[in-house]
Amino acid sequence: MRVHFIAIGGSAMHNLALALHAKGDVVTGSDDAIFEPSKSRLKNAGILPEQEGWFDTKITTELDAVILGMHAKEDNPELIRARELNLKIYSYPEFIYEHSKNKTRVVIGGSHGKTTITSMILHVLNYHNVAVDYLVGAQLEGFDRMVNLTSDNEFIVIEGDEYLSSALDRRPKFHLYQPNIALLSGIAWDHINVFPTFENYVEQFKIFIEKMVNGGIMVYNEEDPIVKQIVEEATSPIRKLPYQTPEYSIDNGITYLHTPEGEMPLEVFGQHNLSNLSGAKWICQNMGIDEEDFYEAIASFKGAAKRLEKLYDDKSTVVFKDFAHSPSKVKATTEAVKSQYPNKRIIACLELHTYSSLNSDFLTEYKGALDAATEAIVFYSAEALKIKRMPEISQEQMQAAFQREGLVTYTNASDFHQFLDQLDLSDAVLLFMSSGDYGGLNLNEYVTKL
């Protein structure tokens, strides 16, 4: 096939481009800005656009398909040209479904945990040399890229994102996959710019269940009351398999999973990760991996990139970074670190920079999210608020939202960086939580100085 990507530089889009290129398709693309690591990876594959920008001359009748990224708007000149030529235009999830419609589709959904659960499943399958197609939202150790597509593999494992598909397709991505096997990990209101009420957000997960193939299998976290309610109330002809957090213990900074064969040390930790592990086990068992083989493989799982990723550890000082930025993820991550290191000071640094997290109406969702930290710091850029044309947020508003005594806030990047340089990190865990970069902070350079 000859496939053109409009907005090839995105995290998911460039990985799909690399996967199709590896499969033997002829891949071209455009974008108005391409950053690392996408830029180097596309260049190494020989499919990096010669120059940034949109060029409608790239859109010709020789193309078999155009894949439209979420970053591209409706007035994109390449999109306009593709529509004029009546070319087949796919959103990202539409293309994935088209590729996988004759495969067994395993889709992992939920407001939180889906990347980790998908990563756990892929780690176990890879450990036992079970080849599958896949789509995951983070780079994994032992995998060249985040997307793999073949003609031969029976299964495809998909991280099912609930965000919108494209400028032309306003459906949540996971509505398009129609899973044979699915998992729901938890539901906590997110993406309020798209789903303005909690009820509207929950409705998307109900539709996800309805879209399952008749006779399919739904694995669900029964400890989440919303998930439990919508799955158990669903009238679709599907098999429902609940899971819950397994028994575990923590000894001297190591988490042990209690299994039928005895206690097994894990590389990951935290109640939420143990719950994720339980869900992943059910999925793997329904893909043909027995319980004993699952335990053997999961013992070596170290986590997905930016999910409680350890950057530094000299016994006295430990530094983690985590992608957490929504309220439920922040709370779970902070509590996990506190449980793992009960005798250390926990210094939690949270950056708020997404539309939802900086919305004054949504801020109250963060109540109690940082309570497990010894010291709680929130950084948000006053400049970013101006760029997003959002109203200023005062320190008092932030304090009222988190209801965390002693909360420290920074709105200037240089002041926050200076604060970090002066921190006493003896006998402490420093936890960075963000999907951004704290106003240009290079965490690798920071830990090198430590």
C-alpha positions in Angstrom: 0.0 0.0 0.0 0.9 3.7 -0.5 0.0 5.5 2.7 0.3 9.2 3.6 0.2 10.5 7.2 -1.1 13.9 7.9 0.6 14.8 11.2 3.2 12.0 11.1 5.2 13.4 14.0 2.9 12.4 16.9 3.8 9.7 19.4 1.2 7.2 18.1 1.2 8.4 14.5 5.0 8.0 13.9 4.9 4.6 15.5 2.2 3.5 13.2 4.2 4.9 10.2 7.2 2.9 11.4 5.1 -0.2 11.7 3.7 0.1 8.2 7.1 0.9 6.8 8.5 -2.2 8.5 5.6 -4.2 7.0 6.7 -3.1 3.5 4.2 -0.4 2.7 5.3 2.9 1.0 5.0 5.5 3.7 5.1 9.3 3.3 4.0 12.1 5.7 3.8 15.7 6.7 3.8 17.8 9.9 4.3 21.4 10.9 6.5 20.4 13.8 8.3 17.1 14.6 10.2 16.7 17.8 12.4 14.0 19.4 12.3 11.1 19.5 9.9 11.0 16.6 12.3 12.9 14.4 15.3 10.6 14.8 13.2 7.5 14.5 11.5 8.6 11.3 14.9 9.7 9.9 16.6 6.4 10.7 13.7 4.6 8.8 14.1 7.0 5.8 10.6 8.4 6.1 11.2 11.8 7.8 9.6 14.6 5.7 12.2 16.7 3.9 10.8 19.8 5.4 8.2 20.7 7.9 4.8 22.1 6.8 1.8 21.0 4.8 2.0 20.4 1.1 -1.1 19.5 -0.9 1.1 18.4 -3.8 1.9 15.3 -1.7 -1.7 14.2 -2.0 -2.2 12.4 -5.3 -4.5 9.7 -6.7 -1.6 7.2 -6.4 -2.2 7.0 -2.6 -4.2 4.0 -1.3 -4.9 5.7 2.0 -4.5 8.8 4.0 -4.2 8.6 7.8 -5.3 11.7 9.7 -3.8 12.6 13.0 -5.6 14.4 15.8 -3.2 17.3 15.5 -4.4 18.1 12.0 -7.3 20.6 11.8 -10.3 20.5 9.3 -8.7 23.3 7.2 -5.5 21.4 6.7 -4.6 21.9 3.0 -3.5 18.2 2.6 -6.8 17.1 4.1 -8.8 19.4 1.9 -6.9 18.0 -1.2 -7.5 14.4 -0.1 -11.2 15.1 0.2 -11.3 16.7 -3.2 -9.7 13.6 -4.7 -12.2 11.3 -2.8 -9.2 9.4 -1.3 -9.8 6.9 1.5 -9.2 8.9 4.7 -8.8 7.0 8.0 -8.5 8.2 11.5 -5.9 6.4 13.5 -8.3 4.0 15.2 -10.3 3.4 12.0 -7.1 2.2 10.3 -6.2 -0.1 13.2 -9.7 -1.6 13.1 -9.5 -2.1 9.3 -6.2 -3.9 9.7 -7.4 -6.1 12.6 -11.0 -6.9 11.6 -10.2 -10.5 11.0 -8.1 -10.9 14.2 -9.0 -11.4 17.8 -9.0 -7.8 19.2 -8.0 -7.4 22.8 -8.7 -3.9 24.0 -7.6 -2.4 27.3 -9.7 0.5 28.5 -10.0 2.8 31.5 -9.1 6.3 32.7 -6.0 5.0 34.4 -3.8 1.9 34.2 -4.4 1.0 30.6 -0.8 1.7 29.4 0.6 -0.4 32.3 -1.8 -3.3 31.8 -1.2 -3.4 28.1 2.6 -3.3 28.7 2.3 -6.1 31.3 0.4 -8.3 28.8 2.9 -7.6 26.0 5.8 -8.3 28.4 4.4 -11.7 29.3 3.6 -12.7 25.7 7.1 -11.6 24.6 8.7 -13.5 27.4 7.0 -16.7 26.2 7.7 -15.9 22.5 4.0 -15.4 21.6 3.9 -13.1 18.6 1.0 -10.6 18.5 0.1 -7.4 16.8 -0.1 -4.5 19.3 -0.6 -0.8 19.9 0.6 0.6 23.3 1.0 4.2 24.5 4.6 3.9 25.9 8.0 2.6 24.9 8.7 -0.8 26.4 11.9 -2.5 27.2 12.6 -5.2 24.5 10.3 -3.6 21.9 11.6 -1.6 18.9 8.4 0.5 18.6 5.0 1.0 20.2 3.0 -0.4 17.2 3.4 -3.7 15.4 1.2 -4.9 12.5 1.4 -8.1 10.6 -0.7 -10.2 8.3 -0.1 -13.4 10.2 -0.6 -12.9 14.0 -3.9 -14.1 15.4 -4.2 -11.5 18.2 -3.9 -7.8 18.4 -3.5 -6.1 21.8 -4.7 -2.5 21.8 -4.5 0.2 24.4 -8.0 1.7 24.1 -7.8 5.5 24.5 -11.1 7.3 25.1 -10.0 10.6 23.5 -11.4 11.7 20.1 -10.2 10.0 16.9 -9.6 13.0 14.5 -10.8 16.4 13.4 -13.3 14.5 11.1 -14.2 11.7 13.5 -15.3 12.9 16.9 -15.9 9.5 18.3 -13.7 8.2 21.2 -10.9 6.0 19.7 -11.9 2.9 21.7 -15.5 2.9 20.3 -14.1 1.9 16.9 -12.2 -1.3 17.9 -15.1 -3.6 18.7 -13.2 -6.0 21.0 -13.5 -9.7 21.3 -11.7 -9.5 24.7 -11.8 -6.3 26.7 -10.7 -4.9 30.1 -11.9 -1.9 32.1 -9.5 -0.8 34.9 -11.2 2.3 36.4 -13.2 5.4 35.6 -12.2 8.9 36.8 -13.4 12.0 35.0 -10.9 13.3 32.5 -10.8 15.3 29.2 -13.4 17.8 30.3 -12.8 19.9 27.2 -14.5 17.0 25.3 -16.7 15.5 28.0 -18.1 18.4 30.0 -19.8 16.3 32.6 -18.9 13.2 34.6 -22.1 11.5 33.3 -21.2 12.2 29.7 -17.7 10.8 30.3 -19.1 7.6 31.9 -21.4 7.2 29.0 -18.4 6.6 26.7 -17.4 3.5 28.6 -21.0 2.2 28.5 -20.8 2.5 24.7 -17.4 0.8 24.7 -19.1 -2.2 26.4 -22.0 -2.2 23.9 -19.5 -2.2 21.0 -18.1 -5.5 22.1 -18.5 -8.6 19.8 -21.3 -10.8 21.0 -20.0 -13.6 23.1 -16.9 -11.6 24.0 -15.1 -11.5 27.3 -15.1 -8.4 29.6 -12.5 -8.4 32.4 -13.3 -5.6 34.9 -12.0 -4.1 38.1 -14.8 -4.8 40.6 -13.1 -2.5 43.2 -14.0 0.5 41.1 -17.7 1.2 41.9 -18.5 2.9 38.6 -16.8 0.1 36.5 -18.6 -2.6 38.5 -21.9 -0.9 38.1 -21.8 -0.3 34.3 -20.4 -3.7 33.5 -22.8 -5.6 35.7 -25.7 -3.6 34.4 -24.7 -4.2 30.8 -27.2 -6.4 28.9 -24.8 -7.3 26.1 -24.4 -11.1 25.5 -20.8 -11.1 26.9 -19.0 -13.1 29.6 -18.0 -10.9 32.6 -14.9 -11.7 34.7 -14.2 -9.5 37.7 -10.7 -9.0 39.2 -9.4 -7.3 42.4 -6.1 -6.5 44.0 -4.2 -9.7 44.9 -2.6 -10.3 48.3 0.8 -8.8 48.6 3.3 -7.6 51.2 6.2 -5.1 51.4 9.4 -6.0 53.1 12.5 -3.8 53.2 11.5 -1.8 50.1 10.5 -4.9 48.1 6.9 -5.8 47.1 6.1 -9.5 47.2 3.1 -11.0 45.4 1.4 -13.9 47.2 1.0 -16.7 44.7 0.0 -20.4 45.1 3.8 -21.2 44.8 4.7 -18.8 47.6 5.8 -15.1 47.8 7.3 -13.7 44.6 9.3 -10.5 44.5 8.3 -7.9 41.9 10.0 -5.0 40.2 6.9 -2.8 40.3 5.1 -1.7 43.4 1.9 0.1 44.6 -1.6 -1.1 45.1 -2.7 0.3 41.7 0.0 -1.7 39.9 -0.9 -4.9 41.8 -4.5 -4.4 40.7 -3.2 -3.8 37.1 -1.3 -7.1 37.4 -4.4 -9.0 38.4 -6.3 -7.7 35.3 -3.4 -8.5 33.0 -3.3 -12.0 34.4 -6.9 -12.6 33.4 -6.3 -11.3 29.9 -3.2 -13.4 29.4 -5.1 -16.5 30.6 -7.8 -15.9 28.0 -5.0 -15.6 25.4 -3.7 -19.0 26.3 -1.0 -18.2 29.0 -1.6 -20.3 32.2 -1.2 -18.8 35.7 2.2 -20.3 36.5 3.7 -19.0 33.2 2.2 -15.6 33.8 3.9 -15.4 37.3 7.2 -16.5 35.9 7.2 -13.7 33.2 5.7 -10.9 35.3 8.4 -11.1 37.9 10.8 -9.4 35.5 8.4 -6.6 34.4 10.0 -3.2 35.3 7.2 -1.0 34.0 6.5 1.2 31.0 8.5 4.3 30.3 7.5 7.2 32.5 5.3 5.0 34.7 7.0 5.1 38.2 10.3 5.1 36.4 13.3 5.1 38.8 15.9 7.8 37.7 18.2 7.7 40.7 18.8 5.6 43.9 21.7 5.9 46.3 19.8 4.3 49.1 19.4 7.7 50.9 17.9 9.5 48.0 15.5 8.0 45.4 14.1 9.9 42.4 11.1 8.8 40.3 9.3 10.2 37.4 5.7 9.3 36.5 3.3 10.4 33.7 0.6 10.9 36.4 -1.3 14.2 36.1 -5.0 13.5 36.4 -6.3 13.4 40.0 -6.8 9.6 40.4 -3.4 8.9 38.9 -1.7 11.5 41.2 -3.3 10.0 44.3 -2.5 6.4 43.4 1.1 7.2 42.5 1.8 9.2 45.6 0.2 6.6 47.8 2.2 3.8 46.1 5.5 5.6 46.8 4.6 6.3 50.4 3.7 2.6 50.9 6.9 1.4 49.3 9.1 3.9 51.3 7.2 4.4 54.6 10.3 5.7 56.5 11.4 8.3 54.0 10.2 11.8 53.3 8.1 11.9 50.2 8.6 15.1 48.2 5.9 15.2 45.5 6.3 17.7 42.6 3.2 17.8 40.4 3.0 19.9 37.2 -0.4 20.9 35.9 -0.4 21.9 32.3 -3.3 20.2 30.4 -6.5 21.9 29.6 -8.4 19.8 32.2 -6.0 20.2 35.0 -5.8 24.0 34.6 -9.6 24.4 34.5 -10.8 26.1 37.7 -14.0 24.0 37.7 -12.0 20.8 37.5 -9.4 21.7 40.0 -11.5 20.5 42.9 -11.1 17.0 41.6 -7.6 17.1 43.1 -8.8 17.2 46.7 -6.7 14.9 48.7 -4.5 13.8 45.7 -1.3 14.8 47.4 -2.1 13.9 51.0 0.3 11.0 51.2 3.3 13.2 50.4 5.4 14.7 53.2 6.0 17.8 51.1 3.6 18.8 48.2 4.6 21.1 45.4 2.5 22.2 42.5 4.0 23.9 39.4 1.9 25.5 36.7 3.1 28.1 34.2 1.4 31.5 34.4 2.6 31.9 30.8 0.9 28.7 29.7 -2.4 30.0 31.0 -2.1 33.1 28.9 -1.2 31.1 25.8 -4.2 28.8 26.4 -6.3 32.0 27.0 -7.4 30.6 30.4 -8.0 32.7 33.5 -5.2 33.0 36.1 -5.3 30.6 39.1 -4.2 32.1 42.4 -2.3 30.3 45.1 -5.4 30.5 47.3 -7.5 28.7 44.6 -4.9 26.0 44.3 -4.8 25.5 48.1 -8.6 25.4 48.3 -8.7 22.8 45.5 -6.1 20.4 46.9 -7.0 21.1 50.6 -3.5 20.1 51.4 -1.9 21.9 54.4 1.5 23.4 53.5 1.0 23.1 49.7 3.7 25.1 47.9 3.0 26.5 44.4 5.3 27.8 41.7 4.2 29.6 38.5 7.6 30.6 37.3 9.9 27.8 35.9 13.2 29.4 37.0 11.9 29.8 40.6 10.8 26.1 40.6 14.2 24.9 39.2 16.0 27.0 41.8 13.8 25.4 44.5 14.9 21.9 43.3 18.6 22.8 43.3 18.3 23.8 47.0 16.3 20.8 48.2 17.7 18.6 51.0 17.2 15.1 49.6 18.8 13.1 52.3 16.6 10.2 53.3 13.9 11.3 50.8 12.0 10.2 47.7 11.6 12.9 45.1 8.6 12.2 42.9 8.1 14.1 39.7 4.5 13.7 38.2 3.8 15.3 34.9 3.1 14.7 31.2 5.2 17.9 30.5 8.7 19.1 31.3 8.3 21.6 34.2 9.1 24.6 32.0 12.2 23.1 30.3 13.6 21.0 33.2 16.0 18.2 31.9 15.5 15.4 34.5 18.4 13.4 33.3 20.7 16.4 33.8 19.2 17.0 37.2 19.8 13.5 38.5 23.4 13.6 37.0 24.1 16.5 39.3 22.9 14.5 42.2 
